[in-house]
Amino acid sequence: MAARFKYIIIGRGMMGAAAARHLSQWTDGAALIGPPEPEDRLGHDGVFASHYDEARITRTFDGDLAWGTFAARSLDRYAAIEEESGIRFYTEAGCLFAGPEPKRPTDYLRRALDVSDTLGLEVEEIAPSDLQSRFPQFSFAPHLAGFYEHRRAGHINPRALIKAQAKLAAGNGATLIDATVTSVRDAGSHVEVICGDEIHTAEKVLVAAGAFTNFNGLLPRPVDMRVAPRTVVFYELGDREAAIFGSMPSTIVFGETDEDHVYILPPVGYPDGRTYLKLGGDTESRSFERLEDIVSWFHSEGDSVEREKLAAIAEKLMPALAGRPVTSAPCVASFTPSSHPYIGYTQSRRIAVLTGGNFVAAKSSDELGRLGAVLLRDGEIPESDFGSRLAPAFR
């Protein structure tokens, strides 16, 4: 069965669902297409997504003005989305950066402080001598200072946020289609979106397929984007550890090198009824160029070497975790050469793309979705929204 729409968004992830909600507020005839989360990850051979999780850090403190702005605008709308959908997804736990005091204007933390001044953020600077006593859950190196965003920061539940966005989009009249798109074709007067035996048509299409953007013939030409595997580690907490870490903020710790940086989520309850503290890093050992390699990665438990490295860092930073059960899981990150997301048209003026999260898009997903919706509706993104910085590059 085929259906005709004005706009189709491909990809029911955090950015795609947000685009559908915003677009459905402005116009009729929008559709959001994407498969649900697979019930059996190991037996699933289709596309995956990295939002199959219960926690992502949200913050505005950022070394890039565009990313800080996208995050601030998204945070501005959290309360309304929660109220209108009846779905809670945001926990204001605060966010702490721990790192060497910046000495050069180009240092990330120095740039983040400058962005904070521009955006008027409330960021408390904590001297190395005071950091340990303020956050006794941690065992910080003595030279690390703190940069603490105690309001409008913490973590979001990506599954719940997507559910809220989709619920509101459907309530505004958008059509939700549980399907995997197998190809997209500009037919001249319209775009054909093929989902197996079904063909849906639209005046314009927005491809927001994350790490799978360059596969299944979704774009006329692939975007210039690198897809890299990441491993995340989960510590299962008992009552003692839950009490110790229960009041901690979301935390990002800068190590001696980029590969030693880690991000840490506070204790969060998961669908299996257990409470986990999650930790991830910045290590990148390879990139994916083939669809089957990404699918194979999502069938794994992540990289065992990276898991051991993250566990060692975790137990040095948080000694109370020692001896707790540790598991790991796969994740992927999509990186653009500009370090900014891609939001723009392809070689076809009927097919646009929204992708390139650069491992920081979860906190900004609602605003990135809004900009994707603006692109479909208006044909361009204004410079007040960093339009020229978001132009996609192609291979």
C-alpha positions, 0 to 999 in steps of 0.5 A, a space after each residue: 500500500 502506498 501513500 502520498 505525503 507533503 513531507 517525509 522524514 526518514 529516521 525515527 531517532 532523536 533528530 528525525 523525531 524532533 523534525 517530525 514534531 516541529 514540522 507537524 506543528 506548521 503543516 499537514 501531510 508529514 510522515 515519519 518513517 523508521 523501524 522500532 527498536 529490535 526486540 532481539 538485538 543479536 538476531 536483528 539484521 536490519 538498521 540499528 541506532 545508538 539511542 537504544 539507551 536510558 541516559 545521555 548527558 545534556 548540557 550547554 557548556 561547550 567549546 563551540 558556540 553553535 553546539 552551545 546554542 543548539 543545546 540551549 535552545 533544546 533545553 528551553 523546550 524540554 519542559 513544554 515537551 514533557 508537559 504536552 506529551 506526559 512523558 518525562 525524559 529530563 533529569 536536572 542532575 547538573 553537569 561537571 567538567 573536570 580538567 586542567 585549568 585552561 592556559 591557552 585561548 584555544 583550549 577547549 575549556 577556555 573556549 567553553 568559558 567564552 561561549 558561556 559568557 556569550 550565552 549567559 550561562 551559570 557555570 561555577 569554576 571550582 579550584 583544584 583544591 576544592 574539587 575533591 571535597 565538593 564531589 567526594 564520589 570521585 578521586 580526582 587528580 590534584 591538578 584538575 579544576 572543576 567547571 560546574 553547570 548545576 542548572 539546565 544540565 544533567 541527563 535525558 532518556 533518549 528512548 523517552 524523548 523520542 517517544 514524546 516527540 513521536 507522540 506529539 507529532 502524531 497528535 499534530 496529524 503526522 503519520 508514523 510508519 514502522 518500516 525500514 527504507 530501502 531506497 529513495 529516488 527523485 522522480 522529478 515531480 516528487 520523491 519516491 521512498 521505497 520500504 520493501 514492497 511499499 512506495 510512499 511519495 512526497 514533495 520533499 524528503 529529509 534523511 535523518 538516518 544517523 550512522 546509516 545515512 550513507 547506506 540503502 541508497 537514501 542519498 543521491 551521493 554519500 555525505 563526507 562523514 566518518 562512522 566510528 565504533 564506540 564502546 560503553 561500559 555499565 557498572 551494576 550498582 548495589 544499594 551501597 554504590 547507589 547511595 554513594 553515587 546517587 547525588 553525582 552530576 553528569 560528569 566529563 573528565 579530561 585526561 592527559 590525552 584525548 583518548 583518556 577523556 571519559 564521560 560518566 552518567 549518574 546511576 539510572 534505572 534500566 528496563 531490566 530492573 537494575 541500576 547502572 552507572 554508565 561510562 564511555 570514552 573517546 577512543 577511535 581505532 577504526 571506521 566503518 565503510 560497509 553496512 554489514 560491518 556496522 550491523 556486525 558491530 551492533 551484534 557485539 558487546 563492544 571492544 573488550 580492550 576498550 572495556 578493560 581500559 574504561 573499567 580501569 579509568 572508572 575504578 581509579 576515578 571512582 574507587 567505590 565501583 571496584 568489584 561491581 559487575 561490569 558489562 559493555 555495549 556497542 555504540 557508534 558516532 558519526 563525525 563530519 570534517 567541520 565538526 558541525 552537523 549537516 543540515 542541507 540539500 543534496 544534489 536534489 532540491 527535493 532530498 535533504 539530509 540531517 546527520 553528523 551528530 559528532 558524538 554531542 548531538 543528543 543534547 541538541 537534538 530538538 533544535 537540530 530537528 527544528 532546523 531540519 524542519 525549517 529547511 524543508 518548509 523554507 528551503 534554507 536555514 538562516 545565518 542566525 541559525 548558523 546556516 552556512 556552517 551546516 552545509 553538507 559536504 559530499 564524497 
